[in-house]
Amino acid sequence: MISFITSRWTKYNFVFEELVKRDFKRRYKRTFLGMGWSMLGPLLHLLVMVLVFTHFFGQDIPHFVIHVFAGLKVYSFFSESTNQGMTSLMSNSSIMTKVKVPKYLFLLSQNVASLINFGFMLIVFFIFAAIDGVSFHWRFILLLYPILTITLFNIGVGLVLSALFVFFKDIQYLYGIFTMLVMWLSAIFYSVDTFSLTVQRLFLLNPVFSHIHYFRLIVLHGVIPAWHIQLACALSAIIALAVGTFFYKRYNYRFIYYM
């Protein structure tokens, strides 16, 4: 199995790298600031949200700006990756009908491009955290875990959405409403500490919130998340990948007829 995956990766390595470069550059084509928008856009969004919500929630939350920034950063990564992944097959239909390459490469290239954006924002996030007086410690290395799990989660969700979008274009509108609901249920602008313990555990059923919560526990509280939070992140990634792989394998051969 490992040798098969290695041979496939070696065969399409160049194509994958070119797709990643193309997808990343295309996002900022013909813009004055170019790649700078990958940082400026979320920062402006953060500024608006902080100005609006500080009056309502920020007075009781220490490091409120970092609290919101952590939530927006993770949510934006999820939203960008899955939305771009949803259209990855259709937007590359002209290539798919002419060149024989694994269709999942288009989805993976979009996710890697989003991950690069996320990496830039992570640097800005750490700078803001330092300015806000957040203490840096060795536990920050554990942030690699939720970054890995949410990346895999995004890929799994993208596999499902990209398959559905080939057959049902209405999914993009439904998904827009769904992501808005996810944003408000991810406690980006408020703290779940005011809710009962039962309700707090229900929040963990939302994979986006579980990853946001993981980030906040490490950065703002300096504690290693409990096992059930670790498990929630891992299970969301495993389940999403399993369902996504099922959808991809089941409908893969039919994609070409709808493009």
Phi, psi and chi 1 to 4 in degrees:
 res  aa     phi    psi   chi1   chi2   chi3   chi4
   1 MET       -  -46.6 -178.4   64.8 -179.9      -
   2 ILE   -62.9  -42.2  -63.9  177.4      -      -
   3 SER   -64.5  -34.6   60.2      -      -      -
   4 PHE   -66.1  -46.0  172.4   76.1      -      -
   5 ILE   -63.2  -41.4  -65.1  174.8      -      -
   6 THR   -63.1  -43.0  -57.5      -      -      -
   7 SER   -65.7  -39.2   62.9      -      -      -
   8 ARG   -65.4  -42.3  -65.4  -80.5  -71.5 -175.1
   9 TRP   -65.7  -41.9  172.3 -106.8      -      -
  10 THR   -62.2  -39.1  -57.7      -      -      -
  11 LYS   -65.4  -39.9 -176.8  177.2 -179.9 -179.9
  12 TYR  -111.4   15.3  -62.8  107.8      -      -
  13 ASN   -59.4  -46.2 -177.7   36.0      -      -
  14 PHE   -63.7  -43.9  174.6   76.7      -      -
  15 VAL   -61.1  -42.9  175.6      -      -      -
  16 PHE   -63.4  -44.5 -179.5   69.4      -      -
  17 GLU   -61.7  -40.7  -70.9  179.4   -3.5      -
  18 GLU   -68.1  -35.7  -68.7  -57.2  -50.2      -
  19 LEU   -65.7  -41.1  -74.9  173.6      -      -
  20 VAL   -62.9  -45.9  171.3      -      -      -
  21 LYS   -61.0  -43.3  -67.2  176.6 -176.1  177.2
  22 ARG   -64.7  -45.8 -176.0 -154.1   61.9  177.2
  23 ASP   -64.9  -37.9  -68.7  -22.7      -      -
  24 PHE   -70.6  -43.1 -173.2   75.0      -      -
  25 LYS   -70.2  -35.4  -67.0  177.6  179.8  178.3
  26 ARG   -65.5  -26.6 -172.4  166.4   57.2 -178.9
  27 ARG   -65.7  -28.9  -62.5 -175.4 -174.6 -163.6
  28 TYR  -118.3   19.6  -52.8  107.0      -      -
  29 LYS   -65.2  134.5 -172.9  177.9 -178.8 -179.7
  30 ARG    63.0   29.0  -63.8  178.8 -177.9  174.1
  31 THR  -109.1  147.0   59.9      -      -      -
  32 PHE   -66.6  -43.8 -179.4   72.0      -      -
  33 LEU   -87.4  -13.8  -67.1  177.7      -      -
  34 GLY    57.4 -127.0      -      -      -      -
  35 MET   -63.1  -18.1 -164.1  171.1   60.8      -
  36 GLY   -59.7  -24.9      -      -      -      -
  37 TRP   -67.1  -22.7  -78.5  112.0      -      -
  38 SER   -63.3  -23.5   65.2      -      -      -
  39 MET  -106.1  -40.6  -64.8 -171.8 -123.1      -
  40 LEU   -67.8  -40.0 -176.5   58.8      -      -
  41 GLY   -56.6  -57.7      -      -      -      -
  42 PRO   -61.4  -31.8  -25.3   35.7      -      -
  43 LEU   -67.8  -41.2  -74.6  177.5      -      -
  44 LEU   -64.9  -39.6  -68.0  175.4      -      -
  45 HIS   -61.2  -43.9 -168.5 -169.4      -      -
  46 LEU   -60.8  -44.5  171.7   67.3      -      -
  47 LEU   -59.7  -45.2  176.3   61.4      -      -
  48 VAL   -62.6  -46.0  171.6      -      -      -
  49 MET   -65.4  -39.9  -67.4  -57.4  175.3      -
  50 VAL   -65.5  -43.1  167.7      -      -      -
  51 LEU   -62.4  -37.8  -69.7  175.4      -      -
  52 VAL   -76.2  -44.8  172.0      -      -      -
  53 PHE   -94.9  -12.1  -72.4   96.8      -      -
  54 THR   -59.2  -39.9  -63.8      -      -      -
  55 HIS   -64.3  -32.8  178.1   71.8      -      -
  56 PHE   -90.3  -40.2  -61.6  100.5      -      -
  57 PHE  -122.6  -27.2  -54.1  109.9      -      -
  58 GLY   -67.7  -20.0      -      -      -      -
  59 GLN   -67.4  -25.7  -62.8  174.4   -9.8      -
  60 ASP  -106.1    3.4  -59.2  -37.8      -      -
  61 ILE  -116.1  115.2  -58.3  176.8      -      -
  62 PRO   -62.4  143.8  -20.0   32.5      -      -
  63 HIS    51.5   51.6  -59.0  -67.5      -      -
  64 PHE   -60.0  -38.4 -179.0   66.1      -      -
  65 VAL   -61.1  -44.7  172.3      -      -      -
  66 ILE   -69.4  -34.9  -55.0  -54.9      -      -
  67 HIS   -58.1  -48.3  177.4   90.7      -      -
  68 VAL   -70.6  -41.9  174.1      -      -      -
  69 PHE   -59.7  -43.1 -159.7  172.0      -      -
  70 ALA   -60.7  -42.5      -      -      -      -
  71 GLY   -66.6  -46.1      -      -      -      -
  72 LEU   -64.1  -38.9  -80.7  176.1      -      -
  73 LYS   -62.7  -47.8  177.9  171.7   56.5   64.3
  74 VAL   -69.8  -43.8  174.9      -      -      -
  75 TYR   -63.3  -42.5  168.5   77.8      -      -
  76 SER   -62.4  -38.6  -63.9      -      -      -
  77 PHE   -62.2  -45.9  179.7   38.9      -      -
  78 PHE   -61.9  -50.0  157.4   75.6      -      -
  79 SER   -64.1  -45.6  178.6      -      -      -
  80 GLU   -64.7  -46.9  177.6 -174.4  -32.5      -
  81 SER   -62.2  -45.8  -65.4      -      -      -
  82 THR   -74.3  -36.4   53.8      -      -      -
  83 ASN   -68.2  -42.3  -86.1  -70.9      -      -
  84 GLN   -67.7  -38.0  -65.9  -70.4  -22.3      -
  85 GLY   -65.0  -34.4      -      -      -      -
  86 MET   -59.3  -39.8  176.4  168.4   52.4      -
  87 THR   -97.2    5.5   59.4      -      -      -
  88 SER   -62.1  -36.8   60.1      -      -      -
  89 LEU   -74.4  -48.0  -65.6  179.8      -      -
  90 MET   -66.6  -37.1  -69.7  -57.7  -61.8      -
  91 SER   -71.4  -14.4   61.6      -      -      -
  92 ASN  -114.4   21.6  -70.1  -76.6      -      -
  93 SER   -61.9  -33.4   58.2      -      -      -
  94 SER   -65.3  -31.9   59.4      -      -      -
  95 ILE   -77.3  -42.1  -60.7  176.8      -      -
  96 MET   -63.4  -31.7  -68.7  169.6   54.2      -
  97 THR   -81.7   -8.2   54.4      -      -      -
  98 LYS  -116.0  -32.7  -62.6  175.4 -178.2  176.7
  99 VAL  -120.7  136.1 -177.1      -      -      -
 100 LYS   -88.7   99.8 -174.8  178.0 -179.6 -179.3
 101 VAL  -135.9  153.2  -66.2      -      -      -
 102 PRO   -58.3  128.7  -23.3   33.9      -      -
 103 LYS   -65.3  -26.8  -59.3  176.1 -176.4   64.6
 104 TYR   -69.0  -15.6   58.5   79.2      -      -
 105 LEU   -62.2  -33.9  -73.8 -176.2      -      -
 106 PHE   -66.7  -39.9  -59.1  109.6      -      -
 107 LEU   -67.4  -44.2  171.8   68.9      -      -
 108 LEU   -64.1  -37.5  -67.9 -178.9      -      -
 109 SER   -64.8  -38.3   68.0      -      -      -
 110 GLN   -64.6  -40.0  -68.1  -76.9    3.7      -
 111 ASN   -68.6  -38.0  -85.3  -91.3      -      -
 112 VAL   -66.0  -40.3  171.4      -      -      -
 113 ALA   -61.2  -41.5      -      -      -      -
 114 SER   -66.7  -36.1  -64.3      -      -      -
 115 LEU   -65.3  -36.9 -177.6   59.6      -      -
 116 ILE   -63.5  -44.0  -66.9  172.7      -      -
 117 ASN   -58.4  -43.4  -91.8  -15.8      -      -
 118 PHE   -62.1  -37.5 -178.2   73.4      -      -
 119 GLY   -63.2  -41.4      -      -      -      -
 120 PHE   -62.2  -42.9  -74.7  126.4      -      -
 121 MET   -67.5  -30.5  -79.7  -51.3  -55.3      -
 122 LEU   -65.0  -37.1 -161.6   59.6      -      -
 123 ILE   -63.0  -46.2  -65.2  172.6      -      -
 124 VAL   -62.9  -39.0  178.2      -      -      -
 125 PHE   -59.7  -44.7  173.6   71.7      -      -
 126 PHE   -65.9  -35.8  -72.4  144.8      -      -
 127 ILE   -64.0  -45.1  -66.7  174.2      -      -
 128 PHE   -63.5  -39.5  -91.8   66.1      -      -
 129 ALA   -62.6  -41.6      -      -      -      -
 130 ALA   -64.5  -43.1      -      -      -      -
 131 ILE   -62.9  -35.8  -65.2  173.4      -      -
 132 ASP   -80.8    1.0 -159.7   35.6      -      -
 133 GLY    85.4   17.6      -      -      -      -
 134 VAL   -73.4  134.7  172.5      -      -      -
 135 SER   -80.0  132.5  -59.9      -      -      -
 136 PHE   -93.8  140.8  -74.9   72.5      -      -
 137 HIS  -150.8  174.2   43.2   78.0      -      -
 138 TRP   -64.8  -22.1   68.2  -92.6      -      -
 139 ARG   -66.2  -15.7  -63.4  177.4 -172.2   85.7
 140 PHE   -59.6  -26.2  -87.7   51.3      -      -
 141 ILE   -63.5  -24.2 -166.0   67.1      -      -
 142 LEU   -70.9  -11.0  -62.3  178.6      -      -
 143 LEU   -65.6  -17.5  -67.8  176.0      -      -
 144 LEU   -61.1  -31.2  -68.3  173.9      -      -
 145 TYR   -65.0  -55.2  175.9   74.5      -      -
 146 PRO   -66.4  -27.4   24.0  -35.0      -      -
 147 ILE   -64.7  -42.4  -68.4  174.0      -      -
 148 LEU   -65.1  -48.1  172.1   62.7      -      -
 149 THR   -67.5  -39.1   53.2      -      -      -
 150 ILE   -73.8  -28.2 -164.2  169.6      -      -
 151 THR   -64.5  -45.3  -60.2      -      -      -
 152 LEU   -65.6  -38.0  -64.1  176.5      -      -
 153 PHE   -61.6  -44.5  174.9   75.1      -      -
 154 ASN   -61.8  -40.3  -68.4  -17.8      -      -
 155 ILE   -63.8  -44.0  -67.7  172.9      -      -
 156 GLY   -61.7  -46.5      -      -      -      -
 157 VAL   -64.0  -39.5  173.3      -      -      -
 158 GLY   -62.4  -38.1      -      -      -      -
 159 LEU   -61.2  -41.9  -75.0  169.5      -      -
 160 VAL   -66.7  -49.8  175.3      -      -      -
 161 LEU   -64.0  -41.3  -68.7  173.7      -      -
 162 SER   -64.4  -36.4   61.0      -      -      -
 163 ALA   -68.7  -44.5      -      -      -      -
 164 LEU   -65.8  -37.0  -68.6  176.1      -      -
 165 PHE   -67.3  -28.2 -173.7   68.9      -      -
 166 VAL   -61.8  -38.3  170.8      -      -      -
 167 PHE   -97.3  -32.1  -51.3  113.0      -      -
 168 PHE  -130.6  100.7  -50.0  105.3      -      -
 169 LYS   -69.0  -21.5  -60.4  -60.3 -176.7  -66.9
 170 ASP   -64.2  -16.1  -67.3  -14.5      -      -
 171 ILE   -60.8  -28.6 -166.9   67.8      -      -
 172 GLN   -66.1  -35.3   61.8 -178.3  -38.7      -
 173 TYR   -75.4  -40.6  -55.3  108.0      -      -
 174 LEU   -64.7  -38.5  -65.4  173.9      -      -
 175 TYR   -70.0  -31.5 -169.5   65.4      -      -
 176 GLY   -61.1  -41.4      -      -      -      -
 177 ILE   -67.7  -40.6  -61.9  172.8      -      -
 178 PHE   -62.8  -44.6  175.1   74.7      -      -
 179 THR   -65.9  -32.3   51.4      -      -      -
 180 MET   -64.9  -40.5 -178.4  175.8   64.5      -
 181 LEU   -63.9  -42.6  178.5   62.7      -      -
 182 VAL   -60.2  -40.3  169.2      -      -      -
 183 MET   -59.5  -45.9 -179.1 -176.9   71.7      -
 184 TRP   -74.1  -21.9  -70.7  108.3      -      -
 185 LEU   -94.1    6.4  -67.8  178.1      -      -
 186 SER  -101.9    8.9  -63.2      -      -      -
 187 ALA    52.1   43.8      -      -      -      -
 188 ILE   -70.8  -39.7  -65.2  174.4      -      -
 189 PHE  -105.0    1.9  -43.5  108.6      -      -
 190 TYR  -144.0  173.1   55.9   89.8      -      -
 191 SER  -107.4  143.1  173.5      -      -      -
 192 VAL   -85.2   -2.7  -61.3      -      -      -
 193 ASP   -63.2  -21.8  -65.7  -20.7      -      -
 194 THR   -78.8  -11.6   56.3      -      -      -
 195 PHE   -90.0  165.6  -63.5   98.2      -      -
 196 SER   -68.0  162.8   65.9      -      -      -
 197 LEU   -60.5  -36.1 -173.9   59.9      -      -
 198 THR   -63.8  -44.2  -59.2      -      -      -
 199 VAL   -66.6  -38.3  174.9      -      -      -
 200 GLN   -61.0  -38.6  -69.3 -177.4   38.1      -
 201 ARG   -69.8  -32.6  -71.5  174.8  176.8  171.0
 202 LEU   -65.4  -32.4  -71.8  175.7      -      -
 203 PHE   -59.7  -32.5  -93.0   94.9      -      -
 204 LEU   -68.6  -12.7  -69.5  174.6      -      -
 205 LEU   -70.8  -16.1  -64.6  176.5      -      -
 206 ASN   -88.3  109.6  174.5    1.0      -      -
 207 PRO   -58.0  -34.1  -23.9   34.8      -      -
 208 VAL   -66.0  -43.3  176.8      -      -      -
 209 PHE   -64.8  -40.7  170.4   76.5      -      -
 210 SER   -60.5  -35.8   62.3      -      -      -
 211 HIS   -74.8  -38.1  -73.3   85.2      -      -
 212 ILE   -62.5  -44.3  -69.5  173.9      -      -
 213 HIS   -61.4  -38.9 -168.3   44.7      -      -
 214 TYR   -61.0  -47.8 -162.5  113.3      -      -
 215 PHE   -58.5  -45.9  -96.9   81.9      -      -
 216 ARG   -66.1  -39.0  -72.6  171.6  175.8  166.0
 217 LEU   -63.0  -41.0  -73.4  174.6      -      -
 218 ILE   -71.3  -51.0  -66.6  -71.7      -      -
 219 VAL   -76.6  -47.3  175.6      -      -      -
 220 LEU   -89.6  -28.9  -65.0  176.3      -      -
 221 HIS  -112.8  -13.6  -56.8  -75.5      -      -
 222 GLY    65.9   27.4      -      -      -      -
 223 VAL  -118.7  151.7  -61.8      -      -      -
 224 ILE   -81.0  124.5  -60.7  175.1      -      -
 225 PRO   -55.9  147.6  -26.7   36.3      -      -
 226 ALA   -64.4  164.0      -      -      -      -
 227 TRP   -60.2  -35.5   67.5  -90.9      -      -
 228 HIS   -69.7  -26.6   63.3  -82.0      -      -
 229 ILE   -74.5  -40.8  -60.0  174.7      -      -
 230 GLN   -59.5  -42.4  -49.6  -95.0    4.7      -
 231 LEU   -67.3  -39.7 -176.4   62.0      -      -
 232 ALA   -60.9  -42.0      -      -      -      -
 233 CYS   -65.1  -44.7  -67.8      -      -      -
 234 ALA   -66.4  -44.6      -      -      -      -
 235 LEU   -64.0  -38.9  -76.6  178.1      -      -
 236 SER   -61.5  -40.0   64.6      -      -      -
 237 ALA   -68.5  -45.2      -      -      -      -
 238 ILE   -64.4  -46.3  -66.4  171.2      -      -
 239 ILE   -64.9  -45.2  -67.2  173.1      -      -
 240 ALA   -61.3  -43.7      -      -      -      -
 241 LEU   -65.5  -39.6  -83.5  177.1      -      -
 242 ALA   -64.4  -47.8      -      -      -      -
 243 VAL   -66.0  -42.6  174.7      -      -      -
 244 GLY   -62.3  -43.0      -      -      -      -
 245 THR   -63.5  -39.5  -58.6      -      -      -
 246 PHE   -60.2  -48.2  169.8   78.3      -      -
 247 PHE   -61.4  -44.9  -93.8   79.6      -      -
 248 TYR   -62.7  -47.9  177.3   82.1      -      -
 249 LYS   -66.8  -35.6  -74.3 -173.4  174.6 -178.6
 250 ARG   -72.5  -37.1 -179.2  163.5 -174.2  174.8
 251 TYR  -110.9    2.2  -60.6  107.1      -      -
 252 ASN   -54.2  -46.5  175.8   38.4      -      -
 253 TYR   -69.8  -16.8   71.2   96.1      -      -
 254 ARG   -94.0  -13.4  -63.8  173.2   56.0 -174.3
 255 PHE   -55.5  -45.6  -68.1  159.3      -      -
 256 ILE   -60.5  -26.8 -162.4   69.2      -      -
 257 TYR   -78.5  -12.0  -59.9  109.5      -      -
 258 TYR  -110.0   10.0  -71.9   81.5      -      -
 259 MET  -109.2      -  -66.3 -178.9  176.0      -
